[in-house]
Amino acid sequence: MKTLIWKGICYESLEYFNIRENQTGYTATSKIIGCYENKIYHVNYTISIDKSWNILEFTIESEINTKKNLIRGRKIQNEWKINDTINTHLKGFTFIDISLTPFTNTLPVNHLQLPENGSQEIEAIYIDILNNQIKPAGQRYTRTSVNTYLYENIRTDFKADITVNESGLIENYPQLFKKIAEYD
């Protein structure tokens, strides 16, 4: 088990995160609290991941200014069932990207296992918690050194050099997140 605390710089948040290895893969659980643009929020998520860092299912419970929301997703073969409905627009997607956490960047980092200077584009399910939106997001990851990746959003001009530890967990995501504590 590994426990981390990330500080959300832009989102004015703290995230208490745990990841546990089990016989079939990993289970990530987290609690996030914060305040952003007059939105006070609380988020709990759980993600089940196989040994190759593929997402099997996820649950995200949120409360924003006292309004509660629940998002459940499960991968069934090559499709995603989100809140009990198969979403055909997300067919073939491997990853999710939850807006308020850097953890979901660990999933492609560990799954792709890029060599240095290697690059790959992916499609991710972007889950914007604060605006209650789920949409496709084209992303590119380029491994620029042993512990650094250039993250690029294909549909916008957003880019960031993110650093990871030996487990692929985010150490620093400039202007967005910074690890402030870690315990094994």
C-alpha positions in Angstrom: 0.0 0.0 0.0 1.1 3.5 -0.8 -0.4 6.7 0.7 0.1 10.2 -0.8 -1.2 13.7 -0.2 -1.4 15.9 -3.2 -2.0 19.7 -3.1 -4.2 21.1 -5.8 -2.6 24.4 -6.7 -5.2 25.7 -9.2 -8.1 23.9 -7.6 -7.2 24.9 -4.0 -7.5 21.3 -2.8 -6.0 18.5 -0.7 -6.2 14.9 -1.8 -5.6 11.9 0.5 -4.9 9.0 -1.8 -4.2 5.3 -1.2 -3.3 2.5 -3.7 -3.3 -1.1 -2.8 -2.1 -4.1 -4.8 -4.2 -7.2 -4.8 -4.1 -10.6 -6.6 -5.7 -9.2 -9.8 -4.3 -5.6 -9.9 -4.7 -2.5 -7.9 -7.4 -0.5 -6.1 -7.0 3.3 -5.8 -9.1 5.2 -3.3 -9.1 8.9 -2.6 -10.8 11.7 -0.7 -10.5 15.3 -2.1 -11.7 18.5 -0.5 -11.3 22.0 -1.9 -12.7 25.3 -3.1 -12.6 26.6 -6.6 -14.4 29.6 -8.2 -16.9 29.8 -5.3 -17.5 26.0 -5.5 -16.8 24.2 -2.2 -16.4 20.5 -3.0 -15.8 17.1 -1.6 -15.0 14.1 -3.8 -14.4 10.4 -3.1 -13.3 8.0 -5.8 -12.4 4.4 -6.2 -10.8 2.9 -9.2 -10.2 -0.8 -9.9 -7.2 -1.4 -12.2 -5.7 -4.6 -13.6 -2.0 -5.5 -13.5 -1.5 -3.8 -16.9 -3.0 -0.5 -15.5 -6.2 -0.9 -17.5 -9.3 0.5 -15.7 -11.9 -2.1 -14.9 -14.4 0.1 -13.1 -14.7 3.4 -11.2 -17.0 5.2 -8.8 -16.9 8.9 -8.2 -19.0 10.5 -5.5 -19.0 14.3 -5.3 -20.7 17.1 -3.5 -20.4 20.6 -4.8 -22.1 23.4 -2.8 -24.3 20.7 -1.2 -25.4 19.2 -4.5 -24.5 15.5 -4.6 -23.6 13.5 -7.7 -22.6 9.9 -8.4 -20.8 8.6 -11.5 -20.2 4.9 -12.0 -18.3 3.4 -14.9 -17.5 -0.1 -15.9 -15.5 -1.4 -18.9 -17.3 -4.2 -20.6 -15.0 -5.6 -23.3 -14.4 -2.6 -25.5 -17.3 -0.4 -24.3 -18.0 1.8 -21.3 -21.2 1.5 -19.2 -21.5 4.8 -17.3 -24.4 5.2 -14.9 -26.1 2.1 -16.3 -25.9 3.2 -19.9 -23.5 2.0 -22.6 -21.9 5.1 -24.1 -21.1 4.3 -27.8 -19.0 7.6 -28.2 -16.5 6.1 -25.7 -16.0 2.8 -27.4 -12.4 1.7 -27.5 -11.2 4.2 -24.8 -8.7 2.8 -22.3 -8.3 5.6 -19.8 -10.2 8.1 -17.7 -9.0 11.5 -16.7 -10.6 12.9 -13.5 -10.3 16.7 -13.4 -9.4 17.1 -9.7 -6.6 14.6 -9.3 -3.2 13.9 -10.9 -3.6 10.1 -10.2 -5.4 9.4 -13.5 -2.2 10.6 -15.4 -0.4 7.6 -13.7 -2.6 5.2 -15.6 -1.3 5.9 -19.1 2.2 6.5 -17.8 2.3 3.0 -16.3 0.3 1.3 -19.0 2.2 2.7 -22.0 5.7 2.0 -20.6 7.2 4.4 -23.1 10.9 4.4 -23.8 12.8 7.7 -23.4 11.8 10.0 -26.2 8.8 7.7 -27.0 5.4 9.3 -27.6 1.9 8.0 -27.9 -1.5 9.6 -28.4 -4.5 8.2 -26.4 -8.2 8.9 -26.1 -9.3 9.4 -22.5 -12.7 9.8 -20.9 -12.4 13.3 -19.3 -14.6 13.6 -16.2 -15.0 17.3 -15.3 -16.3 17.0 -11.7 -16.9 20.7 -11.1 -19.0 21.2 -14.3 -20.6 17.7 -14.2 -19.4 16.8 -17.8 -18.1 13.6 -19.3 -16.4 14.0 -22.7 -13.7 12.5 -24.9 -10.2 14.0 -24.6 -7.3 13.4 -27.0 -4.0 13.3 -25.1 -0.4 12.7 -26.0 2.3 11.5 -23.6 6.0 11.8 -24.4 8.6 10.5 -22.1 11.3 13.1 -22.1 13.5 11.5 -19.4 13.4 8.7 -16.9 10.9 10.4 -14.6 9.5 13.2 -16.8 6.6 13.2 -19.3 5.3 15.9 -21.5 1.6 15.8 -21.3 -0.3 17.5 -24.2 -4.1 17.9 -24.6 -4.6 17.4 -28.3 -7.8 19.5 -28.5 -6.4 22.5 -26.6 -3.0 24.1 -26.4 -2.5 22.9 -22.8 0.9 21.3 -22.2 2.8 20.3 -19.0 6.0 18.6 -18.0 4.9 16.2 -15.3 7.4 14.3 -13.0 6.7 10.9 -11.5 8.3 8.7 -8.9 9.5 5.2 -9.4 5.9 3.9 -9.2 4.7 6.3 -11.9 2.8 8.4 -9.3 2.8 12.1 -10.0 5.3 14.1 -8.0 4.8 17.5 -9.7 2.2 18.6 -12.3 3.2 22.3 -12.7 0.5 24.9 -11.8 -2.0 22.1 -11.0 -0.8 19.5 -8.5 2.2 18.8 -6.2 2.8 15.8 -4.0 3.4 17.1 -0.4 3.6 13.7 1.5 4.1 10.1 0.8 4.1 6.9 3.0 4.8 3.3 2.1 
